[in-house]
Amino acid sequence: MADIDDQEDQEGFDGSADANGSQVPPGPRNVIIEKIETGFGFNVRGQVTEGGQMKSINGELYAPLQHVSAVLKGGAAEKAGIIVGDRILAVNGVDVEGATHKQVVDLIRSGGDKLSLSVIAVPTEPVSTSLSQVSNASDDYQDIDYDYTERKTLPISIPDYRTIETAEETYIVFNIYLSGKLICSKRYSQFVDLHNALKRHFIDYPFPKLPGKWPFSLSEQKLDNRRRGLETYIEKVSAVKVIAEHNIMQEFLYPEMEEEINHSENSKHSDAQAHTKQLLAHAAPDSASTEVEMRIQLPDRSICTVCIPRHGSTQHAYEQLVKKMEISEETAMAFSLFQMLDNNFIRLLAPTEKVHEVYIDNYKNGEVTCIAMKRWLFNTKLESQLCHDDTALNYIFWEASDAISRGFITIEEHDFELKTLRDTAKGDPQKQIQYLKAVRKLPGYGSITFPFCKCDARKDGFVIVSVGIKNLKLHACDDHGVLEGNVIDFQWLSVASYDVNHELSCFYFEYEREGKKPRTIKVYTPHYVFMKHCVDKVMEELNTVTSGQS
């Protein structure tokens, strides 16, 4: 939890030593890490908001940087020369000065098996995990003129507390909620450390008082008084924007934002799991195992709440959802968990992704949830085979209805019969089947449409890419995403090959042309990896249907 970015001025630093004892130069250096069985083998930690105060490293000023908080011994990162404390300047050529933790992690995850980092080392000093110790290193920033007048309202509260029993001791933790959801649990002593750290850093701010210490056991009434006092304190402190967004406060409230860049998505080896535990051994003893509630939107727009470990994976959350909703195995295989993004787009969550962190990023913005169960199936023949299951039928019906409402499926304005059928089909399986038979014939059904982006097929324009079971389409559009007349349709039989280029952040495919040489088209989008996953899924389903017919 140490706020390493607030260490003392680094001038005169002669460099650090890596795992082999070699001297690391004090300036920026480029490192290439190739993922192995245990992943990249390092943790990333840092601020969860953008921007922040410029700070000096080796005499140069930098915006806040994410840093390497742990390196797996013998792992890929260590072999490449990454050391604990390295600040990350760029990921795969993208400048990440002042970037959020999520932005940096997303860039790392989207880069495939080869990762290019630009990093800079800081002095080799013992890294503190105590807020009170960290605060001692921030005295050289006492002359900063902070603006305490800018306020922000956070729906933060401490509605309850609970008792923790271990083999060594029994103690009380106070549960901190944001927008009605648990984000962390802290002991009174941790509030004291926070208070002291903030006072040392923001020396001219009149902080409110903490509830006083009590040398004896607290009664229920005194415990509740302490809870209310801590709640008042955290509300007042969080209301000051410059304090709420500082790393000291962010790391106190969001300890789970330390990210493990470790395992490949498909790794299931027990030795890899052991390495995960090794990397996370420095975490708080109860933080990873703490049960948290998470809301998931179902295809029929209802909400289901599941309980998972704080660092639980997407796969774990989905299994809990399937179990709670009593969804059949066949139906469960046709759906998955997605993240709903601001631009009306959904992103498939990786099975090993820490889904609660994605969820937290959303509910800090006040939304009900950004996690949704969506169909992960393109083939309409396979889909129709699921409709004997009433749950699957209902979910597919609602997804089709939603796709029409959002404009993903083209429907003629005068088609009142279909609209009437949709309105009367809710809760009626026979009418739902009838409705789906009609909708499956409409353009855009069962496709995933991506946000508009650059494409080398159009030198001065943009395209909207649509991936479906029959084809891949490039819809011409302007620089605001407004559709234009041109549509290029690529049948899957004409696509000779496809892949991604991580350096260019693009998905590309080669297609056959009658009487001409094959041509390659590149699509430049931040969702290029997901685009490939969609094409992979289409190819898999086409092969499944072909195998079944043979």
Salt bridges, closest charged atoms under 4 A:
ASP5 OD1 - ARG87 NE 2.76
ASP6 OD1 - LYS55 NZ 2.48
ASP6 OD2 - HIS201 ND1 3.72
ASP6 OD2 - HIS246 NE2 3.21
GLU37 OE2 - HIS269 NE2 3.87
ASP86 OD2 - ARG29 NH2 2.48
ASP106 OD2 - LYS102 NZ 2.85
GLU169 OE2 - ARG187 NH1 3.25
ASP224 OD1 - ARG227 NE 2.89
ASP224 OD2 - ARG228 NE 3.42
GLU231 OE1 - ARG227 NH1 3.94
GLU245 OE2 - LYS152 NZ 3.57
GLU245 OE2 - LYS241 NZ 3.10
GLU251 OE2 - ARG45 NE 4.00
GLU256 OE1 - ARG310 NH1 3.81
GLU258 OE1 - ARG45 NH1 2.87
GLU258 OE2 - HIS282 NE2 3.11
GLU259 OE2 - ARG109 NH2 2.47
GLU260 OE2 - HIS263 ND1 3.34
GLU330 OE1 - HIS388 NE2 3.11
GLU353 OE2 - ARG109 NH1 3.41
GLU353 OE2 - ARG347 NH2 2.79
ASP361 OD1 - LYS364 NZ 3.84
GLU383 OE1 - ARG375 NH1 2.20
GLU383 OE2 - ARG440 NE 2.60
ASP402 OD1 - ARG301 NH2 3.79
ASP402 OD2 - ARG406 NE 2.81
GLU413 OE1 - LYS419 NZ 3.80
ASP479 OD1 - HIS480 NE2 3.62
GLU484 OE1 - ARG458 NH2 3.05
ASP536 OD2 - LYS532 NZ 3.09
GLU540 OE2 - LYS537 NZ 4.00
GLU541 OE2 - LYS537 NZ 3.97
